[in-house]
Amino acid sequence: MLARFARSAVDFLKKEDGPTAVEYAVVLALIIAVIISVSNIGNTTNSTYANPNLQNAAKPAGS
């Protein structure tokens, strides 16, 4: 069974049919997921730095 899977994987990789619509959709979904993740990280970071309670707490003690 493992040999048959390996043979089908090698046959799939040897094909040079080009990307199909499904592969394009998967790549597009991954790109959109990365864009959304980076946007969420940016919004979270921005709101963290804009929080006045955190700005007051981060002042150095002493002078």
Secondary structure, 3 states (H helix, E strand, C coil): CHHHHHHHHHHHHHCCCCCCHHHHHHHHHHHHHHHHHHHHHHHHHHHHHHCHHHHHHCCCCCC
